[in-house]
Amino acid sequence: MAELIVTNLNPRFTGVSATAAGVVAVQAGRYDMALAGHPLPGCPTPVGLGRARALSRDPGGRPFAIWHLRRNPEMRAGLWARDVLRLPIRLVFTSAAQRRHSAYPRWLIGRMDAVIATTQAAATFVPHVRAVVPHGVDCARWHPAPDRAAAWAATGFPGSHGVACIGRVRPEKGTDRFVDAMLRLLPARPGLTALVIGRAGRGDAAFLDALKARVAAAGLADRLLFPGEVGADGMPALMRGLSALIALPRYEGYGMTPLEAMASGVPFLATDTGHFRDFAEGGAGVIVPNDDRAAEAAAERLPALLDAAGAPAIARVRAEARFAIAREVDGIGAVYETLWAGA
C-alpha cells in the first residue's frame, strides 16, 4: 500500500537527485510512500518499479496513488503504469528548465496530470502547471561550520582557505569561466586554493584536458585543483569548509549548489541565470553578467565577497527564511491534495 511513489531512475547522483533527496527525506514522515529506483541519501531504502506498481494498486484511503516524476524515463514508466497497466495513479512532474523542451519531452509532459514549475520563468515553457514551487534546501544537513578554517583544513586540500565550482565539467556549466577567473585571481591571493569539483562526460574529456593544460602552463597546478567528483555523503563537509562557491554557467534551469552553500553559511558568486538572482537578495551572493566578461567580472568582485565578514551569516539566514526544504514540501503537498480532492 502506498499513496505516493517518488521515482529516481538515474543511478548517478545529479542535481535532480539532490533536489529529490531533500524532498523525499521530509515526505517520508508525511506520507505512506515509497522511493522507486536508486538510493538517495537520507531517504528510505528504494524498491524496484515492479514493487512500486504493486504498492500503487492499494493507495489506502486515497482515490489513487500519486507518482512524482522528474526525468524522461520516469515519465515513461509512469505513463506505462497509468495508461497501459491501468493502475489507479496520477502523474506529477517537476520542471525546472527555463527554455523550450525538445519534442519528445514536450509530448511526455503534455500527458502529465499536473506539473510543478520551480520558477515563474520555467512555468511559461510547460503545460498543466498547478503551482510554482521553488526548490528548497535541507538546512539540517547543510549547515555552517563552527570553525571554517578547521573545516577547510579537514578537507585535506592545501592553502588557508578555498573556493570551488561544483557540477559537471562542460562548457554549458561554465567550468572554463571558473578557470579563467581563478587564473586572474590566484596570483594576487596567497593562501587561496580553487577546486573544480565534478566529472567530465566522455564527450567533454578533451575540454577538461585543455583546462588542466592551461592551469599547468600558468604554473598554478598546485593551487587550482581538479579532484573530480565528490560523493553525496562527502559534499556537506566539503561545502562547510569553503569561503565561497562560484557558479558561472551559461545556462542553468534552477541551480542547487548556491542554495546548499547558503545553508552552509557560504556566500556565492554566480552568473545571471537559473534562480541565482533571487537567492542572492540581501547580500547572500553576488551576481555577475552572463556574458563573455563573466570570468573577468568574477575575478574583480570575488575578493570583496571573500573579505565581507557578514556574508556567511546573511547567506544562512536567507536560506532558512526563504528556501528551507519544508516550504518546498508544503507547496508540493498542496498540489497532491488538489489532485486527490478533485478525484
Residue pairs with C-beta under 8 A, 6 or more apart in sequence:
1 32
1 55
1 58
1 59
1 60
2 32
2 33
2 34
2 52
2 55
2 56
2 58
2 59
2 60
2 65
3 31
3 32
3 33
3 59
3 60
3 61
3 62
3 65
3 66
4 27
4 31
4 32
4 33
4 34
4 65
4 66
4 67
4 68
4 336
5 33
5 34
5 36
5 52
5 55
5 56
5 65
5 66
5 67
5 68
5 89
6 20
6 23
6 24
6 27
6 33
6 34
6 35
6 36
6 67
6 68
7 35
7 36
7 37
7 49
7 52
7 67
7 68
7 69
7 70
7 71
7 74
7 77
7 78
8 17
8 20
8 35
8 36
8 37
8 38
8 39
8 40
8 46
8 70
8 74
9 36
9 37
9 38
9 71
9 73
9 74
9 77
10 16
10 17
10 37
10 38
10 71
10 73
11 38
13 41
13 231
13 232
15 167
15 254
15 255
15 256
15 257
16 70
16 71
17 40
17 232
18 232
18 256
18 260
19 70
19 94
19 96
19 135
19 254
19 256
20 40
20 70
21 40
21 41
21 42
21 43
21 232
22 135
22 136
22 137
22 138
22 141
22 325
22 328
23 136
23 325
23 328
23 329
23 332
24 33
24 35
24 40
24 43
24 44
25 40
25 42
25 43
25 138
25 325
26 138
26 325
26 326
26 329
27 33
27 329
27 332
28 43
28 44
30 329
30 333
32 60
33 44
34 44
34 46
34 47
34 51
34 52
34 55
35 43
35 44
35 45
35 46
35 47
36 46
36 47
36 48
36 49
36 51
36 52
37 46
37 48
37 49
37 74
38 46
39 45
39 46
40 46
41 232
41 233
42 138
42 141
47 55
49 77
52 67
52 81
53 81
53 85
53 87
55 65
56 65
56 67
56 81
56 87
56 88
56 89
57 87
57 88
59 65
59 88
59 89
62 340
63 88
63 340
63 343
64 88
64 89
64 90
64 340
64 343
65 87
65 88
65 89
65 90
66 89
66 90
66 91
66 92
66 336
66 339
66 340
67 78
67 81
67 82
67 89
67 90
67 91
67 92
68 92
68 93
68 94
68 332
69 75
69 77
69 78
69 91
69 92
69 93
69 94
69 112
70 93
70 94
72 104
72 105
72 108
75 91
75 93
75 108
75 109
75 111
75 112
76 108
78 89
78 91
79 91
79 108
79 111
81 87
81 89
82 89
82 90
82 91
83 111
90 113
90 114
90 339
91 111
91 112
91 113
91 114
92 112
92 113
92 114
92 115
92 116
92 332
92 335
92 336
92 339
93 108
93 109
93 112
93 114
93 115
93 116
94 115
94 116
94 117
94 118
95 109
95 115
95 116
95 117
95 118
95 122
95 125
95 126
96 117
96 118
96 119
96 122
96 135
96 253
96 254
97 122
97 125
97 126
97 253
98 119
98 121
98 122
98 125
98 251
98 252
98 253
98 273
98 274
99 125
99 251
99 253
100 106
100 125
101 109
101 125
101 126
109 115
109 126
109 127
109 128
110 127
110 128
112 128
113 128
113 339
114 128
114 130
114 335
114 338
114 339
115 126
115 127
115 128
115 129
115 130
116 129
116 130
116 131
116 132
116 133
116 331
116 332
116 335
117 123
117 126
117 129
117 131
117 132
117 133
118 132
118 133
118 134
118 135
118 253
118 254
118 275
119 132
119 134
119 254
119 275
120 132
122 132
122 253
122 254
123 129
123 132
130 335
130 338
130 339
131 331
131 332
131 334
131 335
133 328
133 331
133 332
133 335
134 254
134 275
134 278
134 323
134 327
134 328
135 254
135 256
135 259
135 275
135 323
135 328
136 259
136 323
136 324
136 325
136 326
136 327
136 328
136 329
137 256
137 259
137 260
137 262
137 263
137 319
137 323
137 324
137 325
138 263
138 325
139 263
139 319
139 320
139 324
139 325
141 236
142 236
142 239
142 260
142 263
142 264
142 319
143 236
143 240
143 263
143 264
143 265
144 240
144 264
144 265
144 266
144 312
144 316
145 151
145 240
145 241
145 264
145 265
148 161
148 240
148 241
148 243
148 265
148 312
149 160
149 161
151 237
151 240
151 241
152 159
152 160
152 161
152 162
152 241
152 242
152 243
153 241
154 237
154 241
155 162
155 237
155 238
155 241
157 193
157 195
157 225
157 227
158 193
158 222
158 223
159 191
159 192
159 193
159 223
160 191
160 192
161 191
161 192
161 193
161 243
161 306
162 192
162 193
162 194
162 195
162 241
162 242
162 243
163 182
163 192
163 193
163 194
163 195
163 242
163 243
163 244
163 245
163 246
163 302
163 306
164 194
164 195
164 196
164 197
164 238
164 242
164 245
164 246
165 173
165 174
165 175
165 178
165 195
165 196
165 197
165 198
165 245
165 246
165 247
165 248
166 197
166 198
166 235
166 245
166 247
166 257
167 173
167 175
167 197
167 198
167 247
167 249
167 257
168 198
168 199
168 200
168 201
168 204
169 175
169 196
169 198
169 199
169 200
169 204
169 207
169 208
169 211
170 200
170 201
170 204
170 207
171 204
171 207
171 250
172 249
172 250
172 251
173 198
173 249
173 250
174 247
174 248
174 249
174 250
174 271
174 294
175 196
175 198
175 207
175 208
175 211
176 207
176 211
176 295
177 248
177 271
177 294
177 295
177 298
178 194
178 196
178 246
178 248
178 295
178 298
179 196
179 211
179 214
179 215
179 224
180 295
180 296
180 299
181 246
181 248
181 294
181 295
181 296
181 298
181 299
181 302
182 194
182 220
182 224
182 299
183 214
183 215
183 218
183 220
183 224
184 295
184 296
184 299
185 192
185 299
185 302
185 303
186 192
186 194
186 220
186 223
186 224
187 220
188 303
189 303
189 306
192 223
192 243
192 306
193 223
193 224
193 225
194 223
194 224
194 225
195 225
195 226
195 227
196 211
196 224
196 225
196 226
196 227
197 227
197 228
197 229
197 230
197 238
198 228
198 229
199 228
199 229
200 207
200 208
208 226
211 226
212 221
212 226
215 221
215 224
230 238
235 260
236 260
236 264
239 245
239 260
239 261
239 264
239 266
240 264
240 265
240 266
242 261
242 264
242 266
243 266
243 306
244 261
244 266
244 267
244 268
244 269
244 302
244 305
244 306
245 257
245 258
245 261
245 266
245 267
245 268
245 269
246 268
246 269
246 270
246 298
246 302
247 255
247 257
247 258
247 268
247 269
247 270
247 271
247 274
247 276
248 269
248 270
248 271
248 288
248 294
248 295
248 298
249 255
249 270
249 271
249 273
249 274
249 290
250 271
250 273
250 290
251 273
252 273
252 274
252 276
253 274
254 274
254 275
255 270
255 273
255 274
255 275
255 276
255 279
257 268
258 268
258 270
258 276
258 279
258 280
258 285
259 279
259 319
259 323
261 267
261 268
261 315
262 268
262 279
262 284
262 285
262 315
262 316
262 318
262 319
262 323
263 315
263 316
263 319
263 320
263 323
264 316
265 312
265 313
265 315
265 316
266 312
266 315
267 283
267 284
267 285
267 286
267 305
267 308
267 311
267 312
267 314
267 315
268 276
268 279
268 280
268 284
268 285
268 286
268 315
269 285
269 286
269 287
269 288
269 298
269 301
269 302
269 305
270 276
270 279
270 280
270 285
270 286
270 287
270 288
271 287
271 288
271 289
271 290
271 294
272 287
272 288
272 289
272 290
273 290
276 285
276 287
277 287
279 285
279 318
279 323
280 286
280 287
281 318
282 314
282 317
282 318
283 308
283 310
283 311
283 314
284 311
284 314
284 315
284 318
284 319
285 305
285 315
286 301
286 302
286 304
286 305
288 294
288 297
288 298
288 301
289 297
305 311
